[in-house]
Structure formats: C-alpha cells, structure tokens
Amino acid sequence: MRSFIALKLPDHISKIVYEFTELLCHRSNLKFRMIPSANYHVTLKFLGDIEIDKMKEIEIMLDSISKIVDPVELSLDQLLFFPSKSGGSVVIKIDGNFNAAYIINKKMEELGYKDNRRFAPHLTICKLKGKEMPLLEKKRLGNIKFSVDSFSLFKSKLTPNGAIYTELKNFKWRKM
C-alpha cells in the first residue's frame, strides 16, 4: 500500500489557499490542474509501498512520536515551481518548526523506510500541463500563520485524474 505521513491543513486555511489558487489559475494562460482542497497536505515522510502487516509497527512508532512532540506553528507565503518531465507543480513554501519531521524521518528509517530526498516542506496547489514555466515572482499569500495539532498516516492511490488520499490514522501532538 502506497503510504505517507503528513500534516493536514486546518479547514479555514485550505479555503484561503483554494481561493488563491483559483485566482492564480484563472488569471494565467497556462493549463493547470488544481489540486482539490481535500487533498491539501504537507508531507513529512513518504514511505512508499508498505506491506499491510507492517502497518501496526508503523502506527505504534507514530503514536510514540506524537507523545513527545509539541503542536506545530507554520506559515505559508511564497509560491515556487517544481519542474518535472511532464510539466511540474506549483507549490507554496511552508515555513515553521519541523522538528517533528526530522524525528519521524529518523524513526521511520529505523524501521527500514529510508528516503534520500532532502526535506522541503511545501503544499502542492496545482499541476502544470505542458512545458512552460509559470511566472510566480511576486505572487504571495501574505504570510498566513496557523498551527497544526496532529499528523496523519495516509494511503495514496494514483489514478489518471490525480491521486486519491485516504487518512488511515490521525495522531494528536502532546498538549503543552
């Protein structure tokens, strides 16, 4: 089962981001596929394909991590473009304290889920169809700040119309 660990955005932040994305896409002459706001997340660790019988071990580890990590304060502002062979993604850079991501990464590596990619916290808001690079300079959201009080384990199913994410389990951060 293709899986990852991520932060979900609060509903009011998802609404702001979605409205901003609609304006961005409608004012552009490029062809974008907007990501549904229900799919907004900030990936902390991509696990890849995991066996069902390993799920309990992962959940136990994530539960133990949730008991030692504080709620996360984040902000989003700057738009970036991540190019790919098929076009690319427009993303919003996420700033904040990501100690939880580093702890999760270390503990998941102990379970055998190693990933050599550098952690770059972001929120994908749309996919570009085609090879043209969008002009994103000076496009900002206005430094929106918010807190996240949990993280989740998701499964991901890839389809021709985009990925379908299903939350498997939510883990609340410890209370201060």
C-alpha positions in Angstrom: 0.0 0.0 0.0 1.5 3.4 -1.1 1.7 5.5 2.1 3.0 8.7 3.6 2.9 10.7 6.8 1.6 14.3 6.6 0.1 17.3 8.2 -3.4 18.3 7.2 -4.3 21.9 6.8 -7.0 23.4 9.0 -10.2 23.9 7.0 -10.1 27.7 7.1 -6.5 27.7 5.7 -7.5 25.3 3.0 -10.3 27.6 2.0 -7.9 30.6 1.7 -5.4 28.6 -0.3 -8.1 27.2 -2.6 -9.5 30.7 -3.4 -6.0 32.0 -4.0 -5.3 29.1 -6.3 -8.5 29.6 -8.3 -7.5 33.2 -8.9 -3.9 32.2 -9.9 -5.1 29.6 -12.3 -7.9 31.7 -13.9 -5.6 34.6 -14.5 -3.0 32.5 -16.2 -2.9 31.5 -19.8 -1.2 28.2 -18.8 -3.1 25.0 -18.4 -3.3 23.9 -14.7 -5.0 21.1 -12.9 -6.0 22.4 -9.5 -5.4 20.1 -6.5 -8.7 19.6 -4.6 -8.6 21.3 -1.3 -9.5 18.0 0.4 -6.1 16.7 -0.8 -4.0 19.6 0.7 -1.3 18.3 3.0 2.3 18.8 3.9 4.2 15.5 3.6 6.5 14.8 6.5 7.7 11.4 5.3 7.0 9.4 2.1 7.0 5.7 3.0 6.3 4.2 -0.5 4.8 0.8 -0.8 4.4 -0.8 2.6 3.1 -4.2 3.5 -0.2 -4.4 5.4 1.4 -6.5 8.1 4.0 -3.7 8.8 1.2 -1.1 9.4 0.8 -1.8 13.1 4.5 -1.4 13.8 4.4 2.0 12.0 1.3 3.1 13.9 2.9 2.2 17.2 6.0 4.2 16.3 4.0 7.2 15.2 1.9 7.1 18.4 5.0 7.2 20.5 6.3 10.1 18.5 3.1 12.1 19.0 3.5 11.9 22.7 6.9 13.7 22.7 6.3 16.4 20.0 4.6 19.7 20.5 2.0 21.2 18.2 3.5 22.8 15.1 3.3 26.5 14.2 3.6 27.1 10.4 3.3 29.8 7.9 2.8 29.9 4.1 3.6 32.7 1.8 5.9 32.2 -1.2 5.0 30.4 -4.4 7.5 28.1 -6.0 7.6 25.9 -9.1 8.9 22.3 -9.0 9.5 21.3 -12.6 9.1 17.7 -13.8 9.3 15.8 -17.1 5.5 16.1 -17.6 5.2 19.7 -16.6 5.6 20.5 -12.9 3.9 21.6 -9.8 3.1 25.0 -8.3 3.7 24.8 -4.6 3.6 27.1 -1.6 6.7 27.0 0.6 5.9 26.2 4.2 8.0 27.7 7.0 8.0 26.7 10.6 9.5 24.3 13.1 9.8 20.9 11.5 11.5 19.0 14.4 8.6 16.5 14.1 9.5 15.7 10.5 13.1 15.0 11.5 12.1 12.8 14.4 9.6 10.9 12.2 12.2 10.5 9.4 14.8 9.1 11.9 12.3 6.7 13.5 10.9 5.5 10.1 14.5 4.9 8.9 15.0 2.7 11.9 12.0 0.7 10.6 13.6 0.5 7.1 11.9 3.4 5.3 14.8 5.3 4.1 14.5 8.2 1.7 17.4 10.2 0.4 15.4 13.2 -0.8 16.0 16.4 1.1 13.1 17.5 3.2 11.5 20.6 1.5 8.2 21.4 3.3 5.6 22.6 0.7 1.9 22.4 -0.2 1.2 21.4 -3.8 -1.7 23.6 -5.1 -1.8 22.7 -8.8 -0.1 20.7 -11.5 1.0 22.3 -14.8 0.1 20.6 -18.0 2.9 21.3 -20.5 6.4 22.5 -20.5 6.0 26.3 -20.0 7.2 27.6 -16.7 4.8 29.9 -14.9 5.9 33.3 -13.7 5.5 33.2 -10.0 7.6 36.1 -8.8 5.9 38.5 -6.5 2.9 36.1 -6.1 2.4 35.7 -2.4 -0.3 34.8 0.0 0.6 37.3 2.7 2.5 35.2 5.3 -0.5 33.2 6.6 0.3 31.7 10.0 -1.5 28.7 11.6 -1.0 25.8 14.0 -1.4 22.1 13.4 -2.2 19.9 16.4 -1.9 16.5 14.7 -0.4 14.5 11.9 -1.7 11.6 9.9 -0.8 8.3 8.2 -2.3 8.3 4.7 -2.6 5.8 1.9 -2.4 7.1 -1.7 -3.9 5.6 -4.8 -2.6 7.0 -8.1 -5.3 7.5 -10.8 -5.2 9.2 -14.3 -7.2 12.1 -12.7 -4.8 12.6 -9.8 -4.0 10.9 -6.5 -6.7 9.8 -4.1 -5.7 10.1 -0.4 -7.3 8.2 2.4 -6.4 9.1 6.0 -5.7 5.8 7.9 -5.0 7.2 11.3 -4.6 10.6 13.0 -2.1 11.2 15.8 -2.6 14.2 18.1 0.5 16.1 19.3 1.1 16.2 23.1 -0.6 19.1 24.9 1.7 21.6 26.4 
